[in-house]
């Protein structure tokens, strides 16, 4: 029903916000306002304010804001019409009379509600008759007590095709009403109508006012299809907006701030009997946005419980795709998975309430389930598969409608990708050798340039261009830096960038200078010779930075492999053929050029690299001369 604005304003005028709020929150006068502890968050310093003149409350700890109607909806899980009706009664105002068209619709609705209520009573009575013995035996076999059967109004639909129809027609209901209530089926071929539910255990579905609006029915014949049958959608029953057992569970769920969501009626009933009174079900449908809205009215993060089998995993996967577009600040879902092959009903009957409580305690946040689903979809043992994995995660981000939530998901996924690539390093870049390497007998220090210079340049590049980590998280995660202080600095740089997706160079440096690496960072920014390398400068255009950074990563990862190959072959120069020696010399030249381009801060290393190049040239010439001198002897 739509209420006139003048009527709502009159309620607000008669009921100060402080009067309505103070029943839930102790308030103290603070100037023109009232203050108290937040009813939405645990806090020690009051951040909840009420202003009667302006007619609103505001909670600085959670950002929630509203009037007396929204406060009642937030605190008691009421719908807007319910809140208006409650407050109108307190204000001494009668509800406005609806227009004639609304009255006709309301009268028609009442007629359907009466028919459904009469059907529920008849089903309950039949459960206690001789005809309902099998149904009662089934319910008792499922462990349902007499009190539970009564509380959930469980009944039995007789096997005869017109048992319900005949009984309700005698009570004065019309066939049209019974058809519109979903109790009868009318064949298209003109045959007479008949009962929808036959030889089934019946479970009434209630609306928020605890009125029967539909039925769920479980087949007693093992060959009957479907096993569970719901009422069709009617003027009273909107399957996509209905949550089973919400009327019973909402007060307990709202008070605890916890809500359990399962898949079936019997799971709800069994858990309720076991003491979990804050449990509901979605009637076997995929989650709809309207259902999620109703669940979030009662708890910010309902726990969705799925069976521990492939069907449960598939249901969770479908639920994820429905949930992502609807996420918002402070409202999400957690997932609890039961042991393989069991459902909630089985678990509480076989292992007791504690076993189910442990399952709930191990519930995982939505991001974990999203990550695991995509992580297990395909192996990530090749660059192409890793790229596909990243693409899937990026696509999921586009499904999140709320920009702030999407941004935080992006940061979290970046962190996880970075950690994953560190756990699963890609194969190093290497130039394949032409022959099997032989162990080196060389002793003493080697004049090969180290990779420290490349790692330093990579760190400085990320500081001056934080956006690089978006494109190269995997490569950076693979870097194996032996210099521990430098490795720690690079890890801190990466972690800080991951923590703030839009961080600027200036803010990044500011945060780093406040940490443990301040002295090392200051030296890097002020004294490092890498400041002379153009692409490391903050003002360098992105395309040039991107190209040079890729080359730098390649050089860093190639250098250790090339160095190893040179060491393995250096003791066997005399055994090499001309082609083998040419390859050996080329590798030496490549290593030397890498070292010279990104040399370390130590000038001695640069000199060593130059001497190494000179040695390569001398050895090459000596080898060629020796080979030429031997050739006549071979021919003779």
C-alpha positions in Angstrom: 0.0 0.0 0.0 1.2 3.5 -0.8 0.9 5.9 2.1 0.3 9.7 1.5 3.3 11.9 2.3 1.0 14.0 4.6 0.2 10.9 6.7 3.9 10.0 7.1 4.8 13.5 8.0 2.1 13.5 10.7 3.6 10.4 12.2 7.0 12.0 12.2 5.6 15.1 13.8 3.9 13.2 16.6 6.9 10.9 17.4 10.3 12.5 17.9 13.2 10.5 16.7 14.8 10.4 20.2 11.6 8.9 21.6 11.6 6.0 19.1 15.4 5.5 19.2 15.7 5.6 23.0 13.8 2.4 23.4 16.8 0.7 21.8 19.7 3.1 22.5 20.5 4.9 25.8 20.8 8.6 24.8 22.4 11.6 26.5 21.7 15.2 25.6 24.5 17.0 23.8 23.6 20.5 22.9 20.7 20.4 20.4 21.3 16.7 19.7 21.3 13.4 21.5 24.3 11.0 21.6 24.7 7.4 22.3 26.7 4.3 21.4 26.1 2.9 18.0 23.4 0.1 17.8 25.0 -1.1 14.6 28.7 -1.5 15.7 30.5 -2.2 19.0 32.2 0.9 20.2 33.4 2.6 23.4 33.1 6.3 22.3 29.6 7.4 21.2 29.3 8.2 17.5 25.6 7.8 17.2 23.6 11.1 17.0 19.9 12.0 17.0 18.5 15.3 15.9 14.8 15.8 16.7 14.6 19.2 14.9 15.9 17.7 11.7 14.1 14.4 12.2 16.9 12.0 11.6 19.6 9.9 13.2 23.2 9.4 12.0 25.7 6.8 12.9 29.2 7.9 12.1 30.7 4.4 12.8 28.7 2.7 10.1 27.4 5.6 7.9 23.8 4.6 8.5 21.3 7.4 8.4 17.5 7.7 8.5 14.3 8.6 10.2 12.0 6.8 12.6 10.7 4.4 9.9 14.2 3.4 8.7 15.3 3.0 12.3 12.6 0.5 13.0 13.3 -1.4 9.7 17.0 -1.5 10.6 16.6 -2.6 14.2 13.7 -5.0 13.9 13.9 -6.2 10.3 10.4 -4.8 9.5 9.2 -3.9 6.0 8.3 -0.3 5.4 4.5 -0.9 5.6 5.0 -2.8 8.9 7.0 0.0 10.3 4.4 2.6 9.3 1.6 0.5 10.8 3.5 0.1 14.1 4.4 3.8 14.4 1.0 4.9 13.3 -0.5 2.9 16.2 1.9 4.5 18.7 1.1 8.0 17.3 -2.7 7.3 17.7 -3.3 7.7 14.0 -5.7 5.3 12.1 -4.3 4.0 8.8 -5.7 5.8 5.8 -8.5 4.0 4.0 -7.5 2.5 0.6 -9.2 3.4 -2.6 -12.1 1.2 -3.9 -9.8 -0.7 -6.3 -7.4 -1.5 -3.5 -10.3 -2.7 -1.3 -11.5 -5.1 -4.0 -8.0 -6.5 -4.4 -7.6 -6.8 -0.6 -10.9 -8.6 -0.4 -9.9 -11.0 -3.1 -6.6 -11.6 -1.4 -8.3 -12.4 1.9 -10.5 -14.9 0.1 -7.4 -16.7 -1.3 -5.7 -16.5 2.1 -8.7 -18.1 3.7 -8.7 -20.9 1.1 -5.0 -21.7 1.8 -5.6 -21.6 5.5 -8.5 -24.0 5.2 -6.3 -26.3 3.1 -3.5 -26.2 5.7 -5.9 -27.2 8.4 -7.4 -30.0 6.4 -3.8 -31.4 5.6 -2.9 -31.2 9.3 -6.1 -33.2 10.2 -5.3 -35.8 7.5 -1.9 -36.5 9.0 -3.6 -37.9 12.1 -6.0 -40.2 10.2 -5.6 -43.7 9.0 -4.8 -42.4 5.5 -2.0 -40.2 6.8 -0.2 -43.0 8.7 2.5 -43.5 6.0 3.2 -39.7 6.0 3.4 -39.5 9.8 5.7 -42.5 9.9 8.0 -40.8 7.3 8.1 -37.6 9.4 8.9 -39.5 12.5 11.6 -41.5 10.7 13.2 -38.2 9.8 13.4 -37.5 13.5 10.7 -34.8 13.7 9.0 -34.5 17.1 5.3 -33.9 17.7 6.1 -30.4 18.7 8.0 -29.7 15.5 5.2 -31.2 13.4 2.7 -28.9 15.1 4.9 -25.8 15.0 5.5 -26.1 11.2 1.9 -27.3 10.6 3.1 -30.3 8.6 0.2 -32.3 7.1 -0.8 -34.9 4.5 -2.4 -34.4 1.1 -4.7 -37.5 0.5 -4.1 -39.7 -2.6 -7.6 -39.1 -4.0 -7.7 -36.7 -7.0 -10.5 -34.4 -5.5 -10.3 -34.9 -1.8 -9.2 -31.3 -1.1 -11.3 -29.8 -3.8 -14.5 -31.5 -2.5 -13.8 -30.5 1.1 -13.2 -26.8 0.3 -16.1 -26.5 -2.1 -18.3 -27.7 0.7 -16.9 -24.9 2.9 -18.1 -22.3 0.4 -14.9 -21.6 -1.6 -15.3 -21.4 -5.4 -13.3 -23.4 -7.9 -11.9 -20.2 -9.2 -10.5 -19.3 -5.8 -8.9 -22.7 -5.5 -7.3 -22.4 -8.9 -6.0 -18.9 -8.2 -4.6 -20.1 -4.9 -2.7 -22.8 -6.7 -4.5 -25.7 -5.0 -6.0 -27.1 -8.1 -4.8 -27.9 -11.6 -7.1 -27.3 -14.6 -6.1 -29.4 -17.7 -5.9 -27.5 -21.0 -8.1 -30.2 -22.7 -11.2 -29.1 -20.8 -11.3 -32.0 -18.3 -12.4 -31.3 -14.8 -9.9 -29.7 -12.3 -8.2 -31.9 -9.7 -6.0 -31.5 -6.6 -2.4 -30.4 -7.2 -1.0 -32.1 -4.1 -1.8 -35.8 -3.7 -0.2 -38.5 -1.5 2.4 -36.0 -0.2 3.7 -34.7 3.0 2.7 -31.0 3.0 4.6 -28.1 4.4 2.9 -24.6 4.5 4.9 -21.6 3.2 4.2 -18.5 5.2 4.5 -14.8 4.4 6.0 -12.3 6.9 2.7 -12.1 8.8 2.7 -15.9 9.2 -0.2 -16.3 6.7 -0.1 -19.4 4.5 0.5 -18.3 0.9 1.7 -21.6 -0.7 2.8 -25.2 0.0 5.8 -27.3 -0.5 5.1 -31.1 -0.7 7.3 -34.1 -0.4 6.3 -37.2 -2.4 5.8 -40.4 -0.4 5.9 -42.7 -3.4 9.6 -43.2 -4.2 8.7 -43.3 -7.9 6.8 -40.1 -8.0 8.2 -37.0 -9.8 9.2 -34.5 -8.7 10.2 -35.5 -5.2 9.4 -31.9 -4.0 6.6 -30.0 -5.5 5.9 -26.3 -4.8 2.8 -24.3 -5.4 2.8 -22.3 -8.6 3.3 -18.5 -8.5 0.0 -16.8 -7.6 -1.2 -13.4 -6.5 0.0 -14.3 -3.0 3.1 -16.3 -3.8 6.1 -14.8 -5.6 8.7 -17.6 -5.5 11.6 -15.2 -6.4 10.9 -13.0 -3.4 9.9 -15.6 -0.8 12.2 -17.0 1.8 11.0 -20.1 3.6 10.7 -19.8 7.4 11.5 -16.1 7.4 8.6 -15.2 9.6 9.8 -17.6 12.4 13.5 -16.9 12.0 13.7 -13.1 11.5 13.6 -12.0 15.2 16.3 -14.5 16.3 18.4 -13.7 13.2 18.1 -10.0 13.7 18.9 -10.2 17.4 22.0 -12.3 16.7 23.0 -10.6 13.5 23.4 -14.1 12.1 21.3 -15.9 9.5 21.7 -19.5 8.2 20.5 -20.2 4.6 20.0 -23.8 3.5 18.5 -25.4 0.4 15.4 -27.3 1.5 12.4 -27.4 3.8 13.4 -30.5 5.7 16.9 -29.0 6.4 15.2 -25.9 7.9 12.8 -27.9 10.0 15.5 -30.3 11.3 17.9 -27.4 12.1 15.2 -25.5 13.8 14.4 -28.5 16.0 18.1 -28.8 16.8 18.2 -25.3 18.2 19.2 -23.3 15.1 16.1 -21.1 15.0 17.7 -18.5 12.8 17.6 -20.7 9.6 15.8 -20.1 6.3 15.7 -21.7 2.8 15.4 -20.2 -0.7 12.9 -22.9 -1.9 15.5 -24.5 -4.1 15.8 -21.6 -6.5 18.9 -19.7 -7.5 19.3 -16.6 -5.4 17.4 -13.5 -6.5 18.1 -9.9 -5.7 14.8 -9.6 -3.8 15.7 -12.6 -1.7 19.1 -11.2 -0.9 17.5 -7.9 0.1 15.3 -9.7 2.6 18.2 -11.7 4.0 20.3 -8.6 4.4 17.6 -6.9 6.4 18.3 -9.5 9.1 22.1 -10.0 8.9 24.9 -8.3 7.0 26.6 -11.6 6.0 24.2 -14.6 6.0 25.9 -18.0 6.0 24.8 -20.0 3.0 25.2 -23.7 3.7 25.6 -26.2 0.8 25.7 -29.9 0.7 29.2 -31.4 0.6 28.9 -32.9 -2.9 29.3 -31.9 -6.5 25.7 -30.7 -6.6 26.4 -28.4 -3.6 29.5 -27.1 -5.3 27.5 -26.4 -8.4 24.8 -24.6 -6.4 27.5 -22.5 -4.7 29.0 -21.6 -8.1 25.5 -20.5 -9.4 24.9 -18.5 -6.2 28.2 -16.6 -6.6 27.2 -15.3 -10.0 23.9 -14.1 -8.6 25.6 -12.4 -5.6 28.4 -10.4 -7.2 26.2 -7.8 -8.9 24.2 -7.2 -5.7 27.1 -6.7 -3.3 27.4 -3.5 -1.4 29.4 -1.9 1.4 29.1 -4.2 4.5 26.7 -6.7 2.9 27.9 -10.0 1.5 27.7 -13.7 2.2 29.7 -16.5 3.7 29.8 -20.1 2.7 29.7 -23.2 4.8 30.3 -26.6 3.1 29.1 -29.8 4.8 31.1 -33.0 4.9 31.0 -35.0 1.7 27.7 -36.8 1.1 25.8 -35.2 4.0 23.1 -32.5 4.3 22.2 -30.4 7.4 19.4 -32.8 8.3 21.7 -35.9 8.1 24.5 -34.1 10.0 22.5 -33.0 13.1 20.7 -36.4 13.3 23.9 -38.4 13.1 26.5 -36.2 14.8 24.5 -33.7 16.7 24.2 -29.9 16.9 27.8 -29.3 17.7 28.9 -30.9 14.4 26.8 -28.4 12.5 28.0 -25.5 14.7 31.5 -26.4 13.7 30.6 -26.3 10.0 29.2 -22.8 10.5 32.3 -21.7 12.4 34.4 -22.7 9.4 32.3 -20.6 7.0 34.4 -18.9 4.4 33.9 -15.4 2.9 32.6 -14.9 -0.6 36.0 -13.9 -1.9 37.5 -17.2 -0.8 34.9 -19.2 -2.7 35.2 -17.0 -5.8 39.0 -17.5 -5.8 38.8 -21.2 -5.2 36.2 -21.7 -8.0 38.3 -20.0 -10.6 41.6 -21.4 -9.3 40.3 -25.0 -9.6 38.7 -24.4 -13.0 41.9 -25.1 -14.9 45.6 -25.7 -14.3 47.9 -22.7 -14.3 51.1 -24.4 -15.4 51.7 -22.4 -18.6 51.8 -18.7 -19.3 48.6 -19.0 -21.4 46.7 -20.7 -18.6 47.9 -18.2 -16.1 46.8 -15.4 -18.4 43.4 -17.0 -18.7 43.1 -17.3 -15.0 43.8 -13.6 -14.6 41.4 -12.8 -17.3 38.6 -14.7 -15.6 39.3 -12.9 -12.3 39.2 -9.6 -14.2 35.9 -10.5 -15.8 34.4 -11.3 -12.4 35.4 -7.8 -11.2 33.3 -6.3 -13.9 30.2 -8.2 -12.5 30.4 -6.3 -9.2 28.0 -3.4 -9.4 29.2 -1.4 -6.4 32.3 0.6 -7.3 33.8 0.7 -3.8 33.3 -3.0 -3.3 34.7 -3.7 -6.8 37.8 -1.7 -5.9 38.4 -3.6 -2.7 37.9 -6.9 -4.6 40.5 -5.8 -7.2 43.0 -5.1 -4.5 42.4 -8.4 -2.7 42.7 -10.3 -6.0 46.0 -8.5 -6.8 47.4 -9.6 -3.5 46.4 -13.2 -4.0 47.8 -13.3 -7.5 51.1 -11.9 -6.3 51.2 -14.5 -3.5 50.2 -17.3 -5.9 52.9 -16.5 -8.4 55.4 -16.5 -5.6 54.3 -20.0 -4.6 54.2 -21.2 -8.2 57.2 -19.6 -9.9 57.3 -19.8 -13.7 60.1 -21.5 -15.4 63.1 -19.2 -15.6 64.2 -17.6 -18.9 67.2 -19.4 -20.2 69.1 -19.9 -23.4 69.2 -23.7 -24.0 72.8 -25.1 -24.1 74.0 -27.0 -27.1 75.6 -29.7 -24.9 75.2 -31.2 -21.5 76.8 -29.1 -18.8 79.7 -30.5 -17.0 80.5 -29.6 -13.4 82.9 -26.8 -12.9 86.1 -27.1 -11.1 86.8 -23.4 -11.0 87.6 -22.0 -7.6 87.8 -18.5 -6.2 85.6 -15.5 -7.1 84.2 -15.2 -10.6 84.3 -11.9 -12.4 80.7 -12.2 -13.6 78.4 -9.2 -12.9 75.7 -9.8 -10.3 71.9 -9.4 -10.7 71.8 -6.8 -7.9 71.8 -3.9 -10.3 68.7 -5.2 -12.2 66.8 -5.8 -9.0 67.6 -2.3 -7.8 66.4 -0.8 -11.0 63.2 -2.8 -10.9 62.5 -1.6 -7.4 63.1 2.0 -8.4 60.9 1.6 -11.5 58.0 0.4 -9.3 58.4 3.3 -6.9 58.4 5.8 -9.7 55.6 4.0 -11.7 53.4 2.1 -9.2 51.0 1.2 -12.1 53.6 -1.3 -13.4 52.6 -3.8 -10.8 49.2 -4.1 -12.4 50.8 -5.5 -15.5 53.7 -7.4 -14.1 52.6 -8.8 -10.7 53.5 -12.3 -11.8 57.0 -11.5 -13.1 57.8 -9.4 -10.0 56.6 -12.3 -7.7 59.0 -14.6 -9.4 62.1 -12.5 -8.8 64.6 -14.3 -6.5 66.8 -11.7 -4.9 69.6 -12.9 -2.7 70.3 -9.5 -1.2 67.9 -9.7 1.8 67.6 -5.9 2.5 66.8 -5.3 -1.2 64.4 -8.2 -1.3 62.6 -6.9 1.8 62.4 -3.4 0.3 60.9 -4.7 -3.0 58.4 -6.8 -1.0 57.3 -3.8 1.0 56.9 -1.7 -2.2 54.8 -4.4 -3.8 52.6 -4.9 -0.6 52.0 -1.2 -0.3 51.0 -0.8 -3.9 48.7 -3.9 -3.5 47.1 -2.3 -0.5 46.1 0.9 -2.4 45.1 0.3 -6.0 45.2 4.0 -6.9 48.3 5.0 -5.0 50.5 7.7 -6.4 54.2 7.9 -6.5 54.2 10.6 -3.9 51.9 8.8 -1.5 53.9 5.6 -1.9 57.2 7.3 -1.1 55.6 9.0 1.9 54.4 5.7 3.3 57.7 3.9 2.6 59.7 6.6 4.3 57.7 6.0 7.5 58.6 2.3 7.6 61.7 0.2 8.3 63.4 0.8 5.0 63.5 4.6 5.1 67.3 4.9 5.1 67.7 2.4 2.2 64.9 4.1 0.2 66.3 7.6 0.8 69.7 6.4 -0.5 68.1 4.8 -3.5 66.1 8.0 -4.4 69.0 10.5 -3.8 72.3 8.7 -4.5 71.6 5.9 -6.9 73.3 6.1 -10.3 70.0 4.6 -11.7 68.5 8.1 -11.5 70.4 8.7 -14.8 68.4 5.9 -16.6 65.6 7.7 -18.5 62.7 5.2 -18.1 63.1 5.2 -14.4 62.2 8.8 -14.1 58.6 9.7 -13.1 57.9 11.9 -16.1 58.8 9.2 -18.7 55.8 8.3 -20.9 54.1 5.0 -20.1 54.7 3.2 -23.4 58.5 3.7 -23.1 58.4 2.7 -19.4 56.5 -0.5 -20.2 58.9 -1.5 -23.0 62.0 -0.9 -20.9 60.6 -2.5 -17.8 59.9 -5.7 -19.7 63.4 -5.7 -21.0 64.7 -5.2 -17.5 62.7 -8.2 -16.1 64.1 -10.3 -19.0 67.6 -9.3 -18.2 67.2 -10.0 -14.5 65.8 -13.5 -15.1 68.2 -14.4 -17.9 71.4 -13.3 -16.1 71.7 -16.1 -13.6 71.1 -18.8 -16.2 73.6 -17.4 -18.6 76.2 -17.0 -15.9 75.7 -20.6 -14.9 76.2 -21.9 -18.4 79.4 -19.9 -18.8 80.8 -21.2 -15.5 80.0 -24.8 -16.6 81.8 -24.4 -19.9 84.8 -22.2 -19.0 87.0 -25.0 -18.0 86.5 -26.9 -21.3 87.5 -24.3 -23.8 90.1 -26.5 -25.4 87.5 -29.2 -26.1 85.1 -26.9 -28.0 84.6 -26.9 -31.7 84.6 -23.6 -33.6 80.8 -23.5 -33.5 80.7 -24.3 -29.8 83.3 -21.7 -29.0 81.5 -19.1 -31.0 78.4 -19.8 -29.0 80.4 -19.6 -25.8 81.9 -16.3 -26.7 78.5 -14.9 -27.7 77.0 -15.9 -24.3 79.9 -14.2 -22.5 79.3 -11.1 -24.5 75.6 -11.1 -23.7 76.3 -11.5 -19.9 78.8 -8.7 -20.0 76.4 -6.4 -21.8 73.7 -7.1 -19.3 76.1 -6.4 -16.5 77.4 -3.2 -18.1 73.9 -1.8 -18.9 72.6 -2.4 -15.4 75.8 -2.6 -13.3 75.8 -2.5 -9.5 76.7 0.6 -7.5 80.2 -0.8 -7.0 82.6 0.6 -9.6 84.8 -2.4 -9.1 82.1 -4.6 -10.5 81.9 -2.5 -13.6 85.7 -2.7 -14.1 85.5 -6.5 -13.6 82.8 -6.7 -16.3 85.1 -4.8 -18.7 88.1 -7.0 -18.0 85.8 -10.0 -18.5 84.9 -8.7 -22.0 88.5 -8.2 -22.8 89.3 -11.8 -21.7 86.5 -13.1 -23.9 88.1 -11.5 -26.9 91.6 -12.8 -26.1 90.4 -16.3 -25.5 88.4 -16.3 -28.7 91.5 -15.2 -30.7 93.8 -17.8 -29.0 91.3 -20.5 -29.7 90.9 -19.7 -33.3 94.7 -19.6 -33.8 95.1 -22.9 -32.0 92.5 -24.5 -34.1 94.1 -23.3 -37.3 97.5 -24.6 -36.2 96.0 -28.1 -35.7 94.2 -28.5 -38.9 97.2 -29.5 -41.2 98.2 -32.2 -38.6 94.7 -33.6 -38.7 94.7 -33.8 -42.5 98.1 -35.5 -42.5 
